[in-house]
Amino acid sequence: MEQPGTEKPAPNTRHWREVWQLPLLVLAGLMLVGGVGYLVSKKPKVDVEGTLARAEEMMGEDKFGETLDYLNANVLPHLSRSDVTPEMQAKFHQLVARSLYLEQQRRGLDVAANHTNVVSEYRDAEKLGAALSPNDEYYIADTLAMLGQLDEAIESMRKVEGIKPAQRFSLYRRLIEASLRNRGAVAVSAELLAAMLSEPEIPREDRLWATARQAELFIDHDKPGEAITRLLRSLPRLGVTSSEGLGELYMLLGEAYLATGATADAAKQAERAAELMNPSSNDYARVLVMQARVEEAMGGDEASHERARDRYAEVISRYGGSGAVLDARRGLAESEAALGNTKEAIEAYTELVSELNEGRSTREVTREGVTGSLLGRFNERYAAGEMEDALHYVRLAESMYKGDDTPPDVLRAIGDASMALGQEKLPPEDADGVRTLIDDSAVLADVQRNLMDAGAAYRDHAARVVLSSNEDYAKSLWSSGVAYDLAGDRESAISAFREFVDGFPSDPRQPEAKFRLARAHQSRGELEQAGALYRELIDAGSASGEARSGPWSDASFVPLAETLLMDNDPANDATAEQLLNNVVDGKVGGQGTTRFREALLLLGSHYHDAGNHAAAIQRLTEFTQRFSDSPRLAVARYKLADSLRNSALAIDEDLRQRANSGAEARELQAARRDRLTRALHLFGQVRTTLEEKPVAKRSALEELCLRNSYFYMGDCAFDLGQYDPKMFDQAVVHYESAKDRYKGEPASMVAMIQVVHVYLKQGDVARATTANARARAFYESLPETVWDDPSLPIARRDWERWLDATATLNRQASAGGEEGQ
């Protein structure tokens, strides 16, 4: 019998004839039936009764395989004949069952299909009235045990009478082994072991075996004290005649003592066991493993772990064919971990898991036990902040399972470690409450992968515990939504948060879940859904105060305004403005909150986009003065500068329409000059700030602000030339700088046009003509569609200026030509 803890040999490659299956016999019968009529008409009928008698004689000669072939060839084709009696048919099935069972035993095979056919053939024989012998009953019970059908096997065993004692105790062993493999059959195992040990004629060898299995059963099911009591009672009786075979019992006694914490007694029994064993045996290797465990338990210090590690390594190197190697690998992995040698521990665990995945196991090294050990290592590394190592351990545990088989604790651990790793490299939120971009693509991919893994693990965990723990289900569902949200997978985040909102209406996180759900919808452009959720939060806050929605009601004002401004419906813009003004005016939280910053910038930006220059200047000036630490300061300054520039343009248009030169006009001119001067300065600040920022970290909006700042600096300087002619020279410098910075781009057309106009203002017709020729050549080199881009810093006013400049140059050229004639 294979000792507990030993490796099972790899299955031998078998010839097809080693596996007999009833369907093949039936098929052979059908094939032969086609020829039976021919044979019957040409040859004498086969004597079925005599043939069966001959088959029984062959069985007595131990020719079991030949008997099967003989029955198949000489009886099966004739079973349906009218002269073949039920008794003959019963005898046929009984002989097939016997020969199939005995041939398997002779060859040492354990083929489930053959076991099934043995039982089936016996059942057919019984239906036809066959009288089963004690040996037949034994064969049935033994076969059922091999199939793992314990209840049927035990029932059959009760029918067995008159068999040899060796067969009876062999059947006990078979049933006990089958029940021990079935971890849910503890009571059955205990009952069978008690029955076997109570047999008055039990041989000493079988008593030793049963006593050992009984002790293992108690130890494995947290009853080491009971194991100690039974072993102490049994050892004196078993050792009276001989000490042979007692080594395993002393080893188990030591194991039981170790389980109770009695390490000194455990060490003493392990030493006794070693004295009674052959040093080359598998059981001796098990003793070495136990001594290593005792060493660790007694010492607990670094030196003890090192000595234990060396013992485990010795077992692995010297006892390669022993099942104790698995126990040693687990011990080695755990001792390396205790010594802080994480790399070596992971390597040892990897080897251990690999062997388990190949189907090897022992009493102490099971998939469930190693999972618990790996989760222990995970908890240690997680608490130490070593997330990569923590994840490695728990991924090893996961690799032992498939699909829905993975334990919930493993899924939760994967989620926790992956989430921590993702957040570890996730940039913090800036002063405006906005998370900065990750400019390294490899880091970004790593962060997203970890967060997506976390989301999936949490989602799977939630699904696994939905029926067993509402609290854990809610916790993991929430964590899943957060992980997906951070990873940028809005669809999955929406799914998780929607399920949370619908499933946990009384959870205190309900308002935050709705807010996160709204933000996810908003980021996907699903403005109606987002707006409805924001309104719900605001209404709840207004109706019941802090107790219901708390900060999430206040936090909804700005994003609701954003959704209203983004929906291309001017009719609700006034509502958005009111929401933002409520925040800016201090009606929703104080001025030191992040939402105040957001509201002030959004309100100023909205006024800028709507052409409300005065309101934009007021709000954006306040923002730039209050929040000089804002990462969005450059964009705010750009919009403020652009509002000042556009306000100056509006004043200029107003002056041209009024055509007056009184005090009011002088005030307007002063205001225009001031705004152009401020705009020029601000555009310069924007250009400097953004040029210093790495290209990879500049957003698309910042790139647009930078480009336009180059050109608008020229425009402001040009318009200021009305008050100071020296500014025309600065305008040329700015335009040339813009043209060189964006050489070849359609935007540079603005600079080329404006340079022509500047030279005309300065009276330099020759340079204006040359510049105009360059501008025309560049214009003609571009397709007409490029001017459809609304982001280009070129307006109708600029085209009009170019046409005016071209007309002026043409007149100058015509006048010069007439003078030359």
C-alpha positions in Angstrom: 0.0 0.0 0.0 1.2 3.5 -0.8 2.2 5.3 2.4 0.6 8.7 3.0 2.7 11.4 1.7 4.4 9.4 -1.0 4.1 10.5 -4.6 1.9 8.5 -6.9 3.8 6.9 -9.8 3.1 8.4 -13.2 0.6 6.4 -15.1 2.1 3.8 -17.5 1.4 4.0 -21.2 -1.1 1.2 -21.8 -2.0 -0.8 -24.9 -5.6 -0.4 -26.0 -6.3 -4.0 -25.1 -5.6 -3.2 -21.4 -8.9 -1.2 -21.3 -12.0 -3.2 -21.9 -15.2 -1.3 -22.3 -18.7 -2.7 -22.6 -19.6 -0.5 -25.6 -16.7 -2.2 -27.5 -18.0 -5.7 -26.5 -21.5 -4.7 -27.6 -20.2 -3.3 -30.9 -18.2 -6.6 -31.5 -21.4 -8.5 -30.8 -23.3 -6.5 -33.4 -20.6 -6.9 -35.9 -20.6 -10.6 -35.4 -24.4 -10.9 -35.4 -24.3 -10.0 -39.1 -22.3 -13.2 -39.8 -24.2 -15.4 -37.4 -27.0 -16.3 -39.7 -24.4 -17.3 -42.4 -22.4 -19.4 -40.0 -25.5 -21.0 -38.5 -26.7 -22.0 -41.9 -23.4 -23.4 -43.0 -21.9 -24.8 -39.7 -23.2 -26.6 -36.6 -24.5 -24.5 -33.8 -22.1 -23.5 -31.0 -22.7 -25.3 -27.7 -23.1 -22.2 -25.5 -23.4 -24.2 -22.3 -20.3 -26.1 -23.0 -18.4 -23.0 -24.1 -19.3 -21.3 -20.8 -18.0 -24.3 -18.9 -14.7 -24.1 -20.8 -14.5 -20.4 -20.0 -15.0 -21.2 -16.3 -12.1 -23.8 -16.6 -9.9 -21.1 -18.1 -10.7 -18.8 -15.2 -9.5 -21.5 -12.9 -6.2 -21.5 -14.7 -5.8 -17.8 -14.1 -6.2 -17.0 -17.8 -8.4 -14.0 -17.2 -7.6 -11.9 -20.3 -7.8 -15.0 -22.5 -11.2 -15.8 -21.0 -12.5 -12.3 -22.0 -11.4 -12.8 -25.6 -12.9 -16.4 -25.6 -16.3 -15.2 -24.3 -16.3 -12.3 -26.7 -15.6 -14.5 -29.7 -17.5 -17.6 -28.8 -20.5 -16.7 -26.6 -21.4 -13.1 -27.2 -22.5 -13.6 -30.8 -25.0 -16.3 -29.7 -26.6 -14.8 -26.6 -29.7 -13.8 -28.5 -30.4 -17.3 -29.7 -33.7 -18.7 -28.6 -32.1 -21.8 -27.1 -29.8 -19.7 -24.9 -31.4 -19.7 -21.4 -31.4 -16.8 -18.9 -29.2 -19.0 -16.7 -26.6 -19.1 -19.6 -26.8 -15.4 -20.1 -26.4 -14.8 -16.4 -23.3 -17.0 -16.3 -21.9 -15.1 -19.3 -22.2 -11.7 -17.5 -20.9 -13.2 -14.3 -17.8 -14.6 -16.0 -17.1 -11.3 -17.9 -17.3 -9.4 -14.6 -15.0 -11.8 -12.8 -12.4 -12.0 -15.6 -12.4 -8.2 -16.1 -11.9 -7.6 -12.4 -9.2 -10.2 -11.9 -7.3 -9.2 -15.1 -7.2 -5.6 -13.9 -5.9 -6.7 -10.5 -3.3 -9.0 -12.2 -2.0 -6.1 -14.3 -2.2 -3.5 -11.5 -4.6 -1.3 -13.5 -7.0 1.3 -12.0 -9.2 2.2 -15.0 -12.6 3.8 -14.1 -14.3 2.6 -17.3 -13.4 -1.0 -16.4 -14.6 -0.6 -12.8 -17.9 0.7 -14.1 -18.2 -2.3 -16.5 -17.4 -4.8 -13.8 -20.3 -3.5 -11.6 -22.6 -3.3 -14.7 -21.9 -6.9 -15.7 -22.5 -8.1 -12.2 -25.8 -6.2 -12.0 -26.9 -7.7 -15.4 -26.0 -11.2 -14.0 -28.1 -10.6 -10.8 -31.1 -9.4 -12.9 -30.9 -12.7 -14.8 -30.9 -14.7 -11.5 -27.2 -15.4 -11.0 -26.2 -16.5 -7.5 -23.2 -14.4 -6.5 -20.4 -16.1 -4.6 -18.7 -14.4 -1.6 -15.8 -13.6 -3.9 -18.2 -11.9 -6.3 -19.6 -9.8 -3.5 -16.1 -9.0 -2.5 -15.2 -8.0 -6.1 -18.2 -5.7 -6.3 -17.5 -4.0 -3.0 -13.8 -3.6 -3.9 -14.7 -2.1 -7.3 -17.2 0.3 -5.8 -14.6 1.4 -3.4 -12.2 2.1 -6.2 -14.9 4.1 -7.9 -15.3 6.2 -4.8 -19.0 5.1 -4.4 -18.6 4.7 -0.6 -22.2 4.2 0.4 -22.8 1.5 -2.2 -19.4 -0.1 -1.4 -20.1 -0.2 2.4 -23.5 -1.7 1.7 -21.9 -4.4 -0.5 -19.3 -5.1 2.2 -22.1 -5.9 4.7 -23.3 -8.6 2.3 -19.9 -10.2 2.1 -19.6 -13.5 4.1 -17.2 -16.3 4.0 -14.3 -14.6 2.4 -10.7 -15.0 3.6 -9.5 -12.6 6.4 -6.9 -11.2 4.0 -9.6 -10.2 1.6 -11.8 -8.7 4.4 -9.0 -6.5 5.7 -7.9 -5.6 2.2 -11.4 -4.4 1.6 -11.3 -2.4 4.8 -8.2 -0.7 3.6 -9.7 0.0 0.2 -12.8 1.6 1.7 -10.8 3.6 4.3 -8.4 4.9 1.6 -11.4 6.0 -0.5 -13.1 7.7 2.4 -9.9 9.5 3.4 -9.5 10.9 -0.1 -13.1 12.3 0.2 -12.5 15.1 2.7 -16.3 15.3 3.3 -16.4 11.7 4.5 -14.7 12.2 7.9 -17.5 10.4 9.9 -17.4 7.5 7.4 -13.6 7.2 7.8 -13.8 7.2 11.6 -16.5 4.6 11.6 -14.6 2.3 9.2 -11.4 2.6 11.2 -13.1 1.9 14.4 -14.8 -1.1 12.9 -11.5 -2.4 11.5 -9.7 -2.0 14.7 -12.4 -3.8 16.6 -12.1 -6.9 14.5 -10.8 -9.7 16.8 -8.7 -11.4 14.1 -7.0 -8.2 12.8 -3.4 -9.0 11.9 -0.7 -6.9 13.6 0.3 -5.3 10.3 -3.3 -4.2 9.6 -3.6 -2.9 13.2 -0.5 -0.8 12.7 -1.8 0.6 9.5 -5.3 1.4 10.9 -3.9 2.9 14.0 -1.7 5.2 12.0 -4.6 6.3 9.7 -6.8 6.9 12.8 -4.1 9.1 14.3 -3.8 11.0 11.1 -7.5 11.5 10.9 -7.6 13.0 14.4 -4.5 15.2 13.8 -5.9 16.5 10.4 -9.2 17.4 12.0 -7.9 19.4 14.9 -8.0 16.6 17.5 -4.4 16.0 18.3 -5.2 15.3 22.0 -7.4 12.4 20.9 -4.7 11.1 18.6 -2.2 11.2 21.5 -4.6 9.3 23.8 -5.3 6.6 21.2 -1.6 6.2 20.3 -0.4 6.0 23.9 -3.0 3.2 24.6 -2.1 1.3 21.4 1.7 1.4 21.4 2.3 -0.9 24.4 0.1 -3.6 22.9 1.7 -3.3 19.4 5.2 -3.3 20.8 4.9 -6.5 22.8 6.0 -8.9 20.1 8.1 -6.6 17.9 9.1 -3.0 17.4 8.9 -3.4 13.6 6.5 -0.9 12.0 6.2 1.2 15.2 8.3 4.1 13.7 5.4 5.6 11.9 3.3 5.6 15.0 6.0 7.3 17.1 6.3 9.9 14.3 2.6 10.5 14.4 2.7 10.8 18.2 5.4 13.4 17.8 3.3 15.2 15.2 0.3 15.2 17.6 2.4 16.6 20.4 3.7 19.3 18.1 0.2 20.3 17.2 -0.6 20.8 20.9 2.5 22.9 21.4 4.4 20.3 23.4 7.6 20.7 21.4 9.9 18.8 23.8 7.6 15.7 23.7 7.4 16.1 20.0 11.2 16.1 19.7 11.5 13.0 21.9 9.0 11.0 19.9 10.6 12.1 16.6 13.9 10.8 17.9 12.4 7.5 18.8 10.7 7.2 15.4 14.1 7.9 13.7 15.7 5.1 15.7 13.1 2.6 14.5 13.3 3.5 10.8 15.6 2.8 7.9 17.4 6.0 7.0 16.8 5.4 3.4 13.0 5.0 3.7 10.3 7.5 2.8 9.1 7.5 6.4 12.5 8.5 7.6 12.3 11.5 5.3 9.0 12.4 7.0 10.7 12.2 10.4 13.4 14.6 9.2 10.7 17.1 8.0 9.0 16.8 11.4 12.3 17.4 13.2 12.8 20.5 11.2 9.3 21.7 12.2 10.1 21.0 15.8 13.4 22.9 15.5 11.5 26.0 14.3 8.8 25.7 16.9 11.3 25.3 19.8 13.6 28.1 18.7 11.7 30.7 16.7 14.9 32.7 16.1 17.0 33.2 13.0 19.4 30.3 13.8 16.5 27.9 14.3 15.0 28.8 11.0 18.4 28.4 9.3 18.8 24.9 10.8 15.3 23.9 9.8 15.9 25.3 6.3 19.0 23.1 6.0 17.0 20.0 7.1 14.3 20.7 4.5 17.0 21.2 1.8 18.5 17.9 2.8 15.2 16.0 2.4 14.7 17.6 -1.0 18.2 16.6 -2.2 18.3 13.1 -0.7 14.8 11.8 -1.0 13.7 12.8 -4.4 11.2 9.9 -4.8 9.5 10.5 -1.4 6.3 12.3 -0.8 8.1 14.0 2.1 9.7 16.2 -0.5 6.5 18.1 -0.9 6.3 18.6 2.9 10.0 19.7 2.8 9.3 22.2 -0.1 6.6 23.8 1.9 8.8 23.9 5.0 11.7 25.4 2.9 9.4 28.1 1.5 8.1 29.1 4.9 11.5 29.1 6.5 13.0 31.2 3.8 10.1 33.6 4.2 10.7 33.7 8.0 14.3 34.5 7.3 13.3 37.4 5.1 14.6 35.8 2.0 11.6 36.7 -0.2 13.2 35.8 -3.5 14.2 32.3 -2.3 10.8 31.8 -0.6 9.0 32.6 -3.9 11.2 30.2 -5.8 10.4 27.4 -3.3 6.7 28.2 -3.4 6.8 28.2 -7.2 8.3 24.7 -7.2 5.7 23.5 -4.6 2.8 24.9 -6.6 4.1 23.4 -9.8 4.1 19.9 -8.2 0.6 20.4 -6.8 -0.6 21.5 -10.2 0.8 18.2 -11.6 -1.4 16.3 -9.2 0.9 15.5 -6.4 -0.1 16.0 -2.8 0.3 14.7 0.8 -1.7 14.8 3.9 -0.1 18.0 5.0 0.6 19.6 1.6 -2.7 20.1 -0.1 -3.9 22.8 -2.4 -6.0 24.4 0.4 -3.1 24.2 2.9 -0.6 25.8 0.5 -3.2 28.5 -0.3 -3.4 29.3 3.4 0.4 29.5 3.6 0.6 31.8 0.6 -2.1 34.1 2.0 -0.1 34.3 5.2 3.0 35.4 3.2 0.7 37.8 1.3 -0.5 39.4 4.5 3.1 39.8 5.8 4.3 41.5 2.6 1.2 43.6 2.3 1.5 44.9 5.8 5.2 45.7 5.1 4.2 47.7 2.0 5.9 45.3 -0.4 3.1 45.1 -2.9 5.0 43.4 -5.8 6.0 40.5 -3.5 2.5 40.4 -1.9 0.9 40.1 -5.4 3.5 37.4 -6.5 2.5 35.2 -3.5 -1.2 35.5 -4.1 -0.9 35.0 -7.9 0.9 31.7 -7.1 -2.2 30.8 -5.0 -4.5 31.7 -7.9 -2.5 29.5 -10.3 -3.7 26.4 -8.4 -7.4 27.1 -9.3 -9.5 27.5 -12.4 -12.4 29.9 -13.0 -15.0 29.9 -10.2 -12.9 27.5 -8.2 -10.6 30.3 -6.9 -11.2 31.0 -3.2 -12.8 34.4 -2.4 -9.9 35.3 0.0 -7.5 34.9 -2.9 -9.6 37.2 -5.2 -9.8 39.8 -2.5 -6.1 39.7 -1.9 -5.4 40.1 -5.6 -7.6 43.1 -5.7 -6.0 44.7 -2.6 -2.4 44.2 -3.9 -3.2 45.3 -7.5 -5.1 48.4 -6.2 -2.2 49.3 -4.0 0.3 48.9 -6.9 -1.8 51.0 -9.2 -2.3 53.8 -6.7 1.4 53.6 -5.7 2.4 55.1 -9.1 -0.7 57.2 -9.6 0.2 60.9 -9.5 -1.5 62.8 -6.6 -4.1 65.4 -7.2 -2.8 68.9 -7.7 -3.9 72.1 -5.9 -7.0 72.3 -8.1 -8.0 68.7 -7.2 -7.1 67.5 -10.6 -4.9 64.4 -11.1 -1.8 65.2 -13.3 -1.1 63.2 -16.4 1.4 60.3 -16.5 3.8 61.2 -19.3 5.7 57.9 -19.3 3.7 55.4 -21.5 5.2 52.4 -19.8 4.3 53.6 -16.3 0.8 54.5 -17.5 0.3 51.0 -19.0 1.5 49.5 -15.7 -0.8 51.6 -13.6 -3.8 50.9 -15.8 -3.1 47.1 -15.9 -2.8 46.9 -12.1 -6.0 48.9 -11.6 -7.9 46.9 -14.2 -6.7 43.7 -12.5 -7.9 45.1 -9.2 -11.3 45.9 -10.6 -11.7 42.5 -12.1 -10.6 40.7 -8.9 -12.9 42.8 -6.8 -15.8 42.2 -9.2 -15.2 38.4 -9.1 -15.0 38.5 -5.3 -18.2 40.4 -5.1 -19.9 37.8 -7.3 -18.6 34.9 -5.1 -19.8 36.4 -1.8 -23.1 37.9 -2.9 -25.1 35.1 -1.2 -22.8 34.6 1.9 -21.9 38.1 3.1 -23.8 41.2 2.1 -21.1 43.3 3.8 -18.2 41.8 1.8 -20.3 42.0 -1.3 -20.8 45.7 -0.8 -17.2 46.3 0.0 -15.8 44.6 -3.1 -18.4 46.0 -5.4 -17.4 49.5 -4.2 -13.7 48.7 -4.5 -14.3 47.4 -8.0 -16.0 50.7 -9.1 -13.2 52.8 -7.6 -10.5 50.7 -9.3 -12.2 50.8 -12.7 -12.8 54.5 -12.3 -9.1 55.2 -11.6 -8.1 53.0 -14.5 -10.3 55.0 -16.9 -12.7 52.2 -17.7 -15.8 54.2 -17.3 -18.1 51.6 -18.6 -17.1 49.0 -16.0 -17.1 51.7 -13.3 -20.6 52.7 -14.2 -21.7 49.1 -14.1 -20.2 48.6 -10.6 -21.5 51.9 -9.1 -24.9 51.4 -10.6 -25.2 48.0 -9.0 -24.0 49.5 -5.7 -26.5 52.4 -5.9 -29.4 50.0 -6.7 -28.4 47.3 -4.2 -27.4 49.4 -1.1 -29.8 52.3 -0.8 -29.1 52.7 2.9 -25.3 52.5 2.8 -23.6 55.7 4.0 -21.5 55.7 0.8 -24.7 56.0 -1.3 -24.2 59.8 -2.1 -20.5 59.3 -3.0 -21.5 56.3 -5.3 -24.0 58.5 -7.1 -21.4 61.3 -7.5 -18.9 58.9 -8.9 -21.5 57.4 -11.2 -22.4 60.9 -12.4 -18.8 61.7 -13.1 -18.3 58.5 -15.0 -21.4 59.3 -17.2 -20.1 62.8 -17.7 -16.7 61.7 -18.8 -18.4 59.5 -21.4 -20.5 62.5 -22.7 -23.7 61.0 -21.2 -24.7 64.4 -19.9 -28.4 63.8 -19.3 -27.7 60.8 -17.0 -25.0 62.7 -15.2 -27.1 65.8 -14.8 -30.0 63.8 -13.3 -27.7 62.3 -10.7 -26.1 65.7 -9.8 -29.6 67.2 -9.4 -30.7 64.3 -7.2 -27.7 64.9 -4.9 -28.3 68.7 -4.7 -32.0 68.2 -4.1 -31.3 65.7 -1.3 -28.8 68.0 0.3 -31.3 70.9 0.2 -34.1 68.8 1.6 -32.3 67.0 4.4 -29.0 68.8 4.9 -25.7 67.2 5.8 -27.3 64.1 7.2 -28.3 62.8 3.7 -25.8 63.8 1.1 -23.2 65.8 3.0 -20.3 67.1 1.0 -21.5 65.2 -2.2 -24.4 67.6 -2.5 -22.1 70.6 -2.5 -19.6 68.9 -4.7 -22.4 68.4 -7.4 -22.9 72.1 -8.1 -19.8 72.7 -10.3 -20.1 69.4 -12.4 -23.8 70.0 -12.9 -22.9 73.4 -14.3 -20.3 71.8 -16.5 -22.9 69.4 -17.9 -25.3 72.3 -18.6 -22.6 74.3 -20.4 -21.5 71.2 -22.4 -24.9 70.2 -23.8 -25.0 72.9 -26.6 -28.3 74.2 -25.2 -27.9 78.0 -24.5 -31.3 77.9 -22.8 -29.9 76.4 -19.6 -26.7 78.4 -19.5 -28.3 80.9 -17.1 -28.9 78.0 -14.7 -25.3 76.9 -15.0 -24.2 80.5 -14.2 -26.5 80.6 -11.2 -25.0 77.4 -9.9 -21.5 78.7 -10.3 -22.3 82.0 -8.7 -23.8 80.3 -5.7 -20.4 78.6 -5.2 -18.3 81.7 -5.9 -20.5 83.9 -3.7 -19.9 81.5 -0.8 -23.3 80.0 -0.6 -22.0 76.5 -1.1 -18.9 76.1 1.2 -16.2 78.6 1.7 -13.7 80.2 -0.6 -10.9 77.9 0.6 -12.5 74.8 -1.0 -11.5 73.1 -4.2 -15.0 73.6 -5.6 -14.6 77.4 -5.1 -11.5 77.3 -7.4 -13.3 75.1 -9.9 -16.3 77.3 -10.0 -14.3 80.6 -10.3 -12.3 79.2 -13.2 -15.3 77.6 -14.9 -17.3 80.8 -14.6 -14.5 82.9 -16.0 -14.0 80.5 -18.8 -17.7 80.4 -19.6 -17.8 84.2 -19.8 -14.7 84.2 -22.0 -16.3 81.6 -24.4 -19.6 83.5 -24.4 -17.9 86.8 -25.3 -18.9 88.5 -22.0 -15.5 90.2 -21.7 -16.1 92.4 -18.7 -17.4 89.5 -16.5 -14.6 87.2 -17.8 -12.0 89.8 -16.9 -13.4 90.2 -13.4 -13.6 86.4 -12.6 -10.3 85.4 -14.3 -8.4 88.3 -12.7 -9.7 87.1 -9.3 -8.6 83.5 -10.1 -5.1 84.4 -11.2 -4.6 86.6 -8.2 -6.0 84.2 -5.7 -4.5 80.9 -7.0 -1.0 81.6 -8.3 -0.2 77.9 -7.3 -2.8 76.5 -9.7 -1.5 74.1 -12.3 -4.1 75.7 -14.6 -2.8 79.2 -14.1 -1.3 79.4 -17.6 -4.7 78.5 -19.2 -6.4 81.0 -16.9 -4.0 83.7 -17.8 -4.4 83.0 -21.5 -8.2 83.3 -21.2 -7.8 86.5 -19.2 -5.4 87.9 -21.8 -7.7 86.9 -24.6 -10.7 88.5 -22.9 -8.6 91.7 -22.5 -7.6 91.6 -26.2 -11.2 91.0 -27.3 -12.4 93.7 -25.0 -9.9 96.1 -26.6 -11.2 95.1 -30.1 -14.7 95.8 -29.0 -13.7 99.2 -27.7 -12.0 99.9 -31.0 -15.1 99.0 -32.9 -17.2 101.1 -30.6 -14.9 104.1 -31.1 -15.1 103.7 -34.9 -18.9 103.5 -34.8 -19.2 106.6 -32.6 -16.5 108.6 -34.4 -16.3 111.1 -31.5 -13.3 112.7 -29.9 -14.6 113.9 -26.6 -13.8 112.9 -23.0 -15.6 109.7 -23.2 -13.6 108.7 -26.3 -10.3 109.5 -24.5 -11.4 107.3 -21.6 -12.2 104.5 -23.9 -8.8 104.9 -25.7 -7.1 104.8 -22.3 -9.0 101.7 -21.3 -8.2 100.1 -24.7 -4.5 100.8 -24.3 -4.5 99.5 -20.7 -6.1 96.2 -21.8 -3.8 95.7 -24.7 -0.8 96.3 -22.5 -2.1 93.9 -19.8 -2.9 91.3 -22.5 0.5 91.6 -24.1 2.1 91.0 -20.7 -0.1 88.1 -19.8 0.4 86.4 -23.2 4.1 86.7 -22.6 3.7 85.0 -19.2 1.7 82.2 -20.8 4.4 81.7 -23.5 7.2 81.6 -20.9 5.4 79.3 -18.5 4.3 76.8 -21.2 7.7 76.8 -23.1 9.3 75.8 -19.8 6.9 72.9 -19.3 8.1 69.6 -21.0 6.3 68.9 -24.2 5.1 65.5 -23.0 3.4 67.1 -20.1 1.6 69.8 -22.0 -2.1 69.2 -22.7 -3.7 69.8 -26.1 -5.4 72.9 -24.6 -2.1 74.2 -23.3 -0.5 73.7 -26.8 -3.3 75.8 -28.3 -2.8 78.5 -25.7 0.9 78.5 -26.3 0.5 78.8 -30.1 -2.1 81.5 -30.0 -0.1 83.5 -27.4 2.8 83.8 -29.9 0.5 85.4 -32.5 -1.6 87.5 -30.2 1.5 89.1 -28.7 2.1 90.4 -32.2 -1.5 91.6 -32.5 -1.4 93.4 -29.2 1.9 95.1 -30.0 0.6 96.0 -33.4 -2.6 97.6 -31.9 -0.4 99.4 -29.3 1.5 101.0 -32.2 -1.4 103.4 -32.5 -0.2 104.9 -29.2 3.5 104.3 -29.5 5.0 103.8 -33.0 7.9 101.9 -31.5 5.5 99.1 -30.7 5.3 98.3 -34.5 8.9 97.1 -34.3 8.0 94.8 -31.4 5.0 93.6 -33.4 7.3 92.5 -36.2 9.6 90.7 -33.7 6.7 88.8 -32.2 5.2 87.9 -35.6 8.6 86.7 -36.9 9.1 84.7 -33.7 5.6 83.1 -34.2 6.3 82.4 -37.9 9.6 80.7 -37.1 8.1 78.8 -34.1 5.3 77.4 -36.3 7.0 77.4 -39.6 5.0 75.6 -42.3 1.8 75.5 -40.3 -1.4 77.3 -41.5 -1.3 79.5 -38.3 1.9 81.2 -39.5 -0.2 82.8 -42.2 -1.5 85.2 -39.6 2.0 86.4 -38.8 2.9 86.8 -42.5 -0.2 88.8 -43.1 0.3 91.1 -40.1 3.9 91.8 -41.0 2.7 93.2 -44.3 0.3 95.5 -42.5 3.0 96.6 -40.0 5.4 97.6 -42.8 2.7 99.6 -44.5 2.0 101.4 -41.2 5.7 102.2 -41.0 5.6 103.5 -44.7 8.1 100.8 -45.8 6.4 99.8 -49.1 9.3 97.8 -50.4 9.5 95.5 -47.4 5.7 95.3 -47.3 5.7 94.2 -51.0 8.3 91.5 -50.3 6.5 90.3 -47.2 3.2 90.2 -49.1 4.7 88.1 -51.9 5.9 85.6 -49.3 2.5 85.5 -47.7 0.7 85.0 -51.0 3.1 82.2 -52.0 2.6 80.4 -48.7 -1.2 80.9 -49.0 -1.3 79.4 -52.4 0.7 76.4 -51.3 -2.0 75.4 -48.8 -5.3 73.6 -49.6 -8.5 75.6 -49.1 -9.8 73.2 -46.4 -7.1 74.1 -43.8 -8.9 77.4 -43.1 -11.9 75.5 -41.8 -10.1 74.9 -38.5 -11.8 77.1 -35.9 -8.8 77.0 -33.6 -6.6 78.9 -36.0 -5.7 82.4 -34.6 -7.0 84.1 -37.7 -10.3 86.0 -37.9 -12.3 87.9 -40.5 -10.6 91.1 -39.4 -7.2 89.6 -40.3 -8.4 88.6 -43.8 -9.9 92.1 -44.2 -6.6 93.7 -43.2 -4.7 91.6 -45.8 -7.1 92.5 -48.6 -6.7 96.2 -47.6 -2.9 95.9 -47.5 -2.9 94.1 -50.9 -5.1 96.8 -52.4 -2.8 99.5 -51.0 0.3 97.8 -52.4 -1.5 97.4 -55.8 -2.3 101.1 -55.9 1.2 102.0 -54.9 2.6 99.7 -57.6 0.2 101.3 -60.2 1.1 104.8 -59.1 4.8 104.0 -59.4 4.3 102.6 -62.8 2.5 105.7 -64.1 5.2 108.0 -62.7 7.9 106.0 -64.5 6.2 106.4 -67.9 
